[in-house]
Amino acid sequence: MREIMSLRLDPNRLKALEQIHQATKIPVTELVRQGVDRVIETYHIYIPDAEFRKQLNIVIQDGENYLRRLANED
């Protein structure tokens, strides 16, 4: 189940995301998820719950699989 979250970005970051979307056709929401995944990968050692870390790895892997499928749709 996904939660809805509001995010405020400065105009330069939003413009960069929109241009990346135009070039790659990856939805902006997916680009943001990828960014969040990278932060989690970087700082996962600060998550004390081992079972939760395991579940996060599954979610990250699912995201990577989704991107592979998008890349192969061309």
mmCIF file of the C-alpha atoms, coordinates in Angstrom:
data_MODEL
# 
_entry.id   MODEL 
# 
loop_
_atom_site.group_PDB 
_atom_site.id 
_atom_site.type_symbol 
_atom_site.label_atom_id 
_atom_site.label_alt_id 
_atom_site.label_comp_id 
_atom_site.label_asym_id 
_atom_site.label_entity_id 
_atom_site.label_seq_id 
_atom_site.pdbx_PDB_ins_code 
_atom_site.Cartn_x 
_atom_site.Cartn_y 
_atom_site.Cartn_z 
_atom_site.occupancy 
_atom_site.B_iso_or_equiv 
_atom_site.pdbx_formal_charge 
_atom_site.auth_seq_id 
_atom_site.auth_comp_id 
_atom_site.auth_asym_id 
_atom_site.auth_atom_id 
_atom_site.pdbx_PDB_model_num 
ATOM 1  C CA . MET A 1 1  ? 0.000  0.000  0.000   1.00 0.00 ? 1  MET A CA 1 
ATOM 2  C CA . ARG A 1 2  ? 1.352  3.416  -0.934  1.00 0.00 ? 2  ARG A CA 1 
ATOM 3  C CA . GLU A 1 3  ? 0.952  6.574  1.076   1.00 0.00 ? 3  GLU A CA 1 
ATOM 4  C CA . ILE A 1 4  ? 0.380  9.966  -0.503  1.00 0.00 ? 4  ILE A CA 1 
ATOM 5  C CA . MET A 1 5  ? 2.963  12.620 0.288   1.00 0.00 ? 5  MET A CA 1 
ATOM 6  C CA . SER A 1 6  ? 3.180  16.254 -0.694  1.00 0.00 ? 6  SER A CA 1 
ATOM 7  C CA . LEU A 1 7  ? 6.570  17.546 -1.797  1.00 0.00 ? 7  LEU A CA 1 
ATOM 8  C CA . ARG A 1 8  ? 7.765  21.104 -2.371  1.00 0.00 ? 8  ARG A CA 1 
ATOM 9  C CA . LEU A 1 9  ? 10.615 21.626 -4.815  1.00 0.00 ? 9  LEU A CA 1 
ATOM 10 C CA . ASP A 1 10 ? 12.340 24.777 -5.893  1.00 0.00 ? 10 ASP A CA 1 
ATOM 11 C CA . PRO A 1 11 ? 11.745 25.709 -9.550  1.00 0.00 ? 11 PRO A CA 1 
ATOM 12 C CA . ASN A 1 12 ? 15.199 24.572 -10.710 1.00 0.00 ? 12 ASN A CA 1 
ATOM 13 C CA . ARG A 1 13 ? 14.794 21.070 -9.302  1.00 0.00 ? 13 ARG A CA 1 
ATOM 14 C CA . LEU A 1 14 ? 11.317 20.757 -10.764 1.00 0.00 ? 14 LEU A CA 1 
ATOM 15 C CA . LYS A 1 15 ? 12.505 21.964 -14.163 1.00 0.00 ? 15 LYS A CA 1 
ATOM 16 C CA . ALA A 1 16 ? 15.377 19.452 -14.085 1.00 0.00 ? 16 ALA A CA 1 
ATOM 17 C CA . LEU A 1 17 ? 12.988 16.610 -13.244 1.00 0.00 ? 17 LEU A CA 1 
ATOM 18 C CA . GLU A 1 18 ? 10.614 17.645 -16.027 1.00 0.00 ? 18 GLU A CA 1 
ATOM 19 C CA . GLN A 1 19 ? 13.447 17.747 -18.558 1.00 0.00 ? 19 GLN A CA 1 
ATOM 20 C CA . ILE A 1 20 ? 14.672 14.317 -17.460 1.00 0.00 ? 20 ILE A CA 1 
ATOM 21 C CA . HIS A 1 21 ? 11.099 13.052 -17.843 1.00 0.00 ? 21 HIS A CA 1 
ATOM 22 C CA . GLN A 1 22 ? 10.864 14.492 -21.362 1.00 0.00 ? 22 GLN A CA 1 
ATOM 23 C CA . ALA A 1 23 ? 14.127 12.801 -22.366 1.00 0.00 ? 23 ALA A CA 1 
ATOM 24 C CA . THR A 1 24 ? 13.515 9.434  -20.698 1.00 0.00 ? 24 THR A CA 1 
ATOM 25 C CA . LYS A 1 25 ? 9.697  9.212  -20.517 1.00 0.00 ? 25 LYS A CA 1 
ATOM 26 C CA . ILE A 1 26 ? 10.094 8.065  -16.893 1.00 0.00 ? 26 ILE A CA 1 
ATOM 27 C CA . PRO A 1 27 ? 7.288  9.690  -14.864 1.00 0.00 ? 27 PRO A CA 1 
ATOM 28 C CA . VAL A 1 28 ? 8.405  12.464 -12.503 1.00 0.00 ? 28 VAL A CA 1 
ATOM 29 C CA . THR A 1 29 ? 6.869  10.556 -9.589  1.00 0.00 ? 29 THR A CA 1 
ATOM 30 C CA . GLU A 1 30 ? 9.070  7.568  -10.416 1.00 0.00 ? 30 GLU A CA 1 
ATOM 31 C CA . LEU A 1 31 ? 12.150 9.803  -10.627 1.00 0.00 ? 31 LEU A CA 1 
ATOM 32 C CA . VAL A 1 32 ? 11.344 11.115 -7.145  1.00 0.00 ? 32 VAL A CA 1 
ATOM 33 C CA . ARG A 1 33 ? 10.911 7.537  -5.866  1.00 0.00 ? 33 ARG A CA 1 
ATOM 34 C CA . GLN A 1 34 ? 14.320 6.666  -7.298  1.00 0.00 ? 34 GLN A CA 1 
ATOM 35 C CA . GLY A 1 35 ? 15.820 9.609  -5.424  1.00 0.00 ? 35 GLY A CA 1 
ATOM 36 C CA . VAL A 1 36 ? 14.201 8.472  -2.186  1.00 0.00 ? 36 VAL A CA 1 
ATOM 37 C CA . ASP A 1 37 ? 15.486 4.937  -2.822  1.00 0.00 ? 37 ASP A CA 1 
ATOM 38 C CA . ARG A 1 38 ? 19.030 6.272  -3.195  1.00 0.00 ? 38 ARG A CA 1 
ATOM 39 C CA . VAL A 1 39 ? 18.772 8.136  0.110   1.00 0.00 ? 39 VAL A CA 1 
ATOM 40 C CA . ILE A 1 40 ? 17.503 4.979  1.809   1.00 0.00 ? 40 ILE A CA 1 
ATOM 41 C CA . GLU A 1 41 ? 20.318 2.913  0.286   1.00 0.00 ? 41 GLU A CA 1 
ATOM 42 C CA . THR A 1 42 ? 22.855 5.471  1.519   1.00 0.00 ? 42 THR A CA 1 
ATOM 43 C CA . TYR A 1 43 ? 21.504 5.791  5.059   1.00 0.00 ? 43 TYR A CA 1 
ATOM 44 C CA . HIS A 1 44 ? 19.952 2.356  5.659   1.00 0.00 ? 44 HIS A CA 1 
ATOM 45 C CA . ILE A 1 45 ? 22.488 1.641  8.415   1.00 0.00 ? 45 ILE A CA 1 
ATOM 46 C CA . TYR A 1 46 ? 20.563 4.115  10.579  1.00 0.00 ? 46 TYR A CA 1 
ATOM 47 C CA . ILE A 1 47 ? 17.393 2.001  10.394  1.00 0.00 ? 47 ILE A CA 1 
ATOM 48 C CA . PRO A 1 48 ? 17.545 -0.166 13.529  1.00 0.00 ? 48 PRO A CA 1 
ATOM 49 C CA . ASP A 1 49 ? 14.865 -2.717 12.560  1.00 0.00 ? 49 ASP A CA 1 
ATOM 50 C CA . ALA A 1 50 ? 16.484 -5.546 10.555  1.00 0.00 ? 50 ALA A CA 1 
ATOM 51 C CA . GLU A 1 51 ? 13.129 -6.913 9.301   1.00 0.00 ? 51 GLU A CA 1 
ATOM 52 C CA . PHE A 1 52 ? 12.140 -3.447 8.084   1.00 0.00 ? 52 PHE A CA 1 
ATOM 53 C CA . ARG A 1 53 ? 15.490 -3.109 6.259   1.00 0.00 ? 53 ARG A CA 1 
ATOM 54 C CA . LYS A 1 54 ? 14.785 -6.461 4.583   1.00 0.00 ? 54 LYS A CA 1 
ATOM 55 C CA . GLN A 1 55 ? 11.359 -5.250 3.408   1.00 0.00 ? 55 GLN A CA 1 
ATOM 56 C CA . LEU A 1 56 ? 12.922 -2.030 2.089   1.00 0.00 ? 56 LEU A CA 1 
ATOM 57 C CA . ASN A 1 57 ? 15.340 -4.059 -0.008  1.00 0.00 ? 57 ASN A CA 1 
ATOM 58 C CA . ILE A 1 58 ? 12.374 -5.875 -1.575  1.00 0.00 ? 58 ILE A CA 1 
ATOM 59 C CA . VAL A 1 59 ? 10.678 -2.563 -2.400  1.00 0.00 ? 59 VAL A CA 1 
ATOM 60 C CA . ILE A 1 60 ? 13.889 -1.158 -3.907  1.00 0.00 ? 60 ILE A CA 1 
ATOM 61 C CA . GLN A 1 61 ? 14.317 -4.299 -6.018  1.00 0.00 ? 61 GLN A CA 1 
ATOM 62 C CA . ASP A 1 62 ? 10.724 -3.985 -7.248  1.00 0.00 ? 62 ASP A CA 1 
ATOM 63 C CA . GLY A 1 63 ? 11.474 -0.413 -8.329  1.00 0.00 ? 63 GLY A CA 1 
ATOM 64 C CA . GLU A 1 64 ? 14.570 -1.516 -10.213 1.00 0.00 ? 64 GLU A CA 1 
ATOM 65 C CA . ASN A 1 65 ? 12.562 -4.221 -11.989 1.00 0.00 ? 65 ASN A CA 1 
ATOM 66 C CA . TYR A 1 66 ? 9.938  -1.630 -12.969 1.00 0.00 ? 66 TYR A CA 1 
ATOM 67 C CA . LEU A 1 67 ? 12.632 0.567  -14.511 1.00 0.00 ? 67 LEU A CA 1 
ATOM 68 C CA . ARG A 1 68 ? 14.028 -2.355 -16.486 1.00 0.00 ? 68 ARG A CA 1 
ATOM 69 C CA . ARG A 1 69 ? 10.548 -3.043 -17.896 1.00 0.00 ? 69 ARG A CA 1 
ATOM 70 C CA . LEU A 1 70 ? 10.148 0.640  -18.825 1.00 0.00 ? 70 LEU A CA 1 
ATOM 71 C CA . ALA A 1 71 ? 13.530 0.614  -20.570 1.00 0.00 ? 71 ALA A CA 1 
ATOM 72 C CA . ASN A 1 72 ? 12.548 -2.434 -22.620 1.00 0.00 ? 72 ASN A CA 1 
ATOM 73 C CA . GLU A 1 73 ? 9.250  -0.943 -23.872 1.00 0.00 ? 73 GLU A CA 1 
ATOM 74 C CA . ASP A 1 74 ? 10.963 0.973  -26.678 1.00 0.00 ? 74 ASP A CA 1 
# 
